[in-house]
Amino acid sequence: MNAAVQHTAARATRARREKVVIVTRKTVLEELIERFNTVGQARFYLEHAGQDFVSIEALHAQYHAVLEQVRRLVPAGVKQQIIDRSFLPQFSFAPVDLIVVVGPDGLVVNTAKYLDGQPIVAVNPDPQRIDGVLLPYSVNTLGPALLSSIYSEPNIKKISLAEAVLNDGQRLLAFNDLFIGSKSHVSARYHLQVGSESESQSSSGIIVSTGAGSTGWLKSVYAGATRVIEALGGQVVPPPDGGRFAWDAEHLVYAVREPWPSKASAANLVYGEVTAEQPLVITSQMSTHGVIFSDGVEADFVEFNAGFTATIRVADRKAHLVVPA
């Protein structure tokens, strides 16, 4: 069945998804216009600084050309709406929405935390420049995936999220990882409990990684620890597959950064798994500057000062990424 026949057949079927919400992000050119008010002023500033402005204009044009193609692939009669990622915290997604994210990978990460089971169709707008680990579709392969997601049940890959729940009811989700510590460069102080073991610590903070994030910040922790041990003459047995674990795994991995052993702090519980049966419970001992933020975005945070206890666990909510069958 060719694409035209598929499109006609789909239109004759009742849509399971009533609206397509297309999530975008500003191009570099759009961010420059916000800063300098006009294209001409942005061009003047960059060219006088010896930077190439032509490539910035070309990437802007390419992104919007892809975006227009995505819009045209939405079947007639199905509502569509475009929102910039800056509006995600305030936007109300309906259960019957289909979410189309037009790259890069970080935009999928940003979007997934605001959804509750709605499928995500992720489009790589520039396959030659963007790796697209979370972007299985280009604009050339999007059509069939879009139709199946609107009119039938698409092939879904569930991705586990991490969740921090504070004792006052606040919650923070993470697609890749959570950071618990101080927002300044001073040491973070807290009491950590894993299962029946606990200790007070002073460190540069704790990273808690999901399977999707296990090739990111957590990978750098492994690399640093390995090189230090090797420099001291030790041998390291690397974790299986370089520490990567499944996106849908029902566990998280935590690692304490630069723990400081002293009379008042220990450094024994510095790495391990977090499961439903064994959550990570952290009680802040910081008078100020304590934070928990997600996915490397310091603006996406909750305060974590003395009086707060956070329970870190795998979230009940999953991200639903549409992938090829």
LUMLOVO-402818 format. One line per field, with one value per residue (C-alpha): x, y, z; residue number from 1. Coordinates in steps of 0.2 Angstrom, whole numbers, plus 2048, in hexadecimal, padded with zeros to 3 digits. Layout:
REM residues N
x = X|...
y = Y|...
z = Z|...
num = NUM|...
//
This chain:
REM residues 325
x = 800|808|808|7F9|7EE|7F4|7EF|7DE|7DA|7E0|7D4|7C6|7CA|7C6|7D5|7DB|7E5|7DB|7E9|7FB|806|816|824|831|840|847|855|865|85F|84F|859|865|856|84F|860|863|852|854|85D|867|86E|872|87B|885|88A|890|898|8A2|8A7|8AE|8A0|896|884|880|880|875|868|869|866|857|850|853|84A|83B|83A|83A|82D|821|823|81E|80F|80A|80B|7FD|7ED|7DF|7D2|7DF|7E2|7F4|7FD|80F|816|828|831|831|81E|81F|81D|80D|805|7F7|7F9|7E9|7E8|7E4|7F2|800|810|81C|82D|838|84A|857|858|857|846|83F|847|83F|82E|82C|82C|81C|812|808|808|805|810|81F|824|835|83C|84E|84E|860|867|878|87B|870|874|862|863|851|84C|847|83F|844|837|839|834|827|818|813|818|80D|7FE|800|801|7F2|7E6|7ED|7F8|80A|81A|81E|82F|82C|83A|83B|83C|844|83A|83F|830|833|82B|820|818|823|828|835|837|847|849|85C|862|85F|86C|86B|877|87B|879|889|89A|89A|898|886|882|875|870|86E|865|864|85B|860|871|873|881|883|88D|896|899|897|886|87D|878|86A|869|85B|85F|85C|869|876|880|881|886|888|894|89F|89F|8A5|8B3|8B9|8B9|8C2|8D0|8D3|8D4|8E0|8EB|8ED|8F2|8E2|8D7|8C5|8B9|8AD|89A|891|88F|898|88B|87D|86C|85B|850|841|84B|842|851|85C|86F|876|887|88E|89A|8AA|8A5|8AF|8B3|8B5|8B0|89E|89C|89F|8A2|89C|88B|892|88B|87C|86B|85B|84B|839|83E|84E|84B|858|853|85C|85A|862|86D|870|86B|86A|86E|868|85F|859|859|855|85E|86C|860|863|854|849|84B|844|84C|854|859|858|847|845|846|846|841|849|841|83C|82C|81C|81A|823|828|820|82B|824|831|832|82A
y = 800|811|820|828|819|818|82A|828|818|821|82F|823|81C|825|82D|826|836|846|853|853|85E|862|867|872|87C|88D|88D|895|8A3|8A6|8A6|8B3|8BE|8BD|8C4|8D1|8D5|8D3|8C8|8D6|8DA|8C8|8C6|8D6|8D0|8BF|8C4|8D1|8C4|8B9|8AC|8A4|8AB|8A2|891|897|89D|88D|882|88D|88B|878|876|880|877|866|86D|872|861|859|864|85F|84C|84E|848|854|855|851|860|866|873|879|87D|883|879|888|886|873|877|880|876|86A|85A|851|83E|83C|847|840|849|84C|852|85A|857|857|849|855|85B|84A|84A|85B|855|844|84A|854|845|837|829|833|82C|836|835|83D|844|848|858|857|845|84B|855|84D|83C|838|82B|82F|834|825|82E|83B|845|838|82A|833|830|81E|820|830|827|817|822|82C|81E|80E|807|80C|802|809|809|80D|816|817|828|82C|835|83F|841|84D|84C|85B|853|85B|850|851|845|841|839|837|83B|844|84F|851|85D|86F|87C|884|87D|879|868|860|859|84C|83C|82D|81D|80E|7FF|7FC|805|818|825|838|83E|84E|84D|857|84F|83F|83A|82E|827|81F|812|820|82A|81D|822|834|83B|82A|825|834|82E|81D|824|82F|822|815|821|826|814|80F|81E|817|807|7FD|7F3|7F6|7EA|7F5|7F3|7E9|7F2|801|804|805|7FD|7FC|80B|802|7FB|7FB|802|811|813|820|826|832|83F|842|83C|843|837|841|83F|845|83D|82C|826|814|815|81D|813|806|802|80A|7FF|800|7F4|7FF|811|81F|82A|83A|846|858|85F|86F|880|888|884|872|86D|85E|861|855|851|85E|86D|877|882|872|86F|86E|875|869|871|86B|865|85C|849|842|831|82C|81E|818|822|819|824|81E|828|820|822|81C|811|807|7F6
z = 800|7FB|805|7FC|7FF|811|814|80C|816|826|823|822|833|843|84A|85B|85E|85D|85C|857|862|859|866|85F|865|860|853|856|84A|854|865|85D|857|869|86F|861|85C|849|83D|837|848|84B|83B|83E|850|84A|83A|843|850|841|842|834|833|822|82A|838|82B|822|831|836|824|825|835|830|820|829|835|827|81F|830|831|81F|824|831|829|825|832|840|84B|84D|858|859|86A|86E|87C|887|889|88E|8A1|89E|890|894|88A|887|889|876|870|865|868|85A|85F|852|859|860|86D|87B|875|878|889|88D|887|88E|8A0|89D|895|89D|890|880|872|86C|85A|859|849|845|83C|837|836|830|83F|84D|854|857|864|869|857|84D|83F|832|828|81A|825|830|826|829|83C|83D|836|840|850|84C|846|84E|85B|857|85C|86D|877|889|892|8A5|8AE|8BE|8CB|8DB|8E7|8F5|907|903|8F3|8E6|8D8|8CA|8BB|8B1|8A1|8A2|8B3|8C3|8CC|8DF|8E7|8E9|8DB|8DF|8E0|8F3|8F9|8FB|90C|90E|916|909|90C|900|907|919|917|91A|91D|91D|90E|908|8F5|8E4|8E3|8DD|8CB|8C9|8B7|8AD|8A0|893|89C|89F|890|896|8A6|8AE|8A1|8A6|8B8|8B2|8A7|8B5|8C2|8B6|8B2|8C4|8C9|8BB|8BF|8D0|8C9|8CC|8BF|8BB|8B4|8AA|8AC|89F|88F|896|8A3|897|89C|894|892|899|8A8|8B9|8C2|8C3|8C7|8D3|8D5|8E1|8DA|8E4|8F5|904|912|923|935|931|920|918|906|906|8FD|8ED|8DF|8DC|8D6|8DA|8D9|8DF|8EE|8F1|8EE|8F1|900|902|910|90D|91A|910|917|905|8F3|8F4|8E3|8D9|8C7|8B8|8A7|8A9|8A9|8B9|8B6|8B8|8CA|8DC|8EB|8F7|907|919|91D|90D|90A|8F8|8F3|8E2|8D8|8C7|8C2|8BF|8B0|8A0|890|881|871|861|858|847|849
num = 1|2|3|4|5|6|7|8|9|10|11|12|13|14|15|16|17|18|19|20|21|22|23|24|25|26|27|28|29|30|31|32|33|34|35|36|37|38|39|40|41|42|43|44|45|46|47|48|49|50|51|52|53|54|55|56|57|58|59|60|61|62|63|64|65|66|67|68|69|70|71|72|73|74|75|76|77|78|79|80|81|82|83|84|85|86|87|88|89|90|91|92|93|94|95|96|97|98|99|100|101|102|103|104|105|106|107|108|109|110|111|112|113|114|115|116|117|118|119|120|121|122|123|124|125|126|127|128|129|130|131|132|133|134|135|136|137|138|139|140|141|142|143|144|145|146|147|148|149|150|151|152|153|154|155|156|157|158|159|160|161|162|163|164|165|166|167|168|169|170|171|172|173|174|175|176|177|178|179|180|181|182|183|184|185|186|187|188|189|190|191|192|193|194|195|196|197|198|199|200|201|202|203|204|205|206|207|208|209|210|211|212|213|214|215|216|217|218|219|220|221|222|223|224|225|226|227|228|229|230|231|232|233|234|235|236|237|238|239|240|241|242|243|244|245|246|247|248|249|250|251|252|253|254|255|256|257|258|259|260|261|262|263|264|265|266|267|268|269|270|271|272|273|274|275|276|277|278|279|280|281|282|283|284|285|286|287|288|289|290|291|292|293|294|295|296|297|298|299|300|301|302|303|304|305|306|307|308|309|310|311|312|313|314|315|316|317|318|319|320|321|322|323|324|325
//
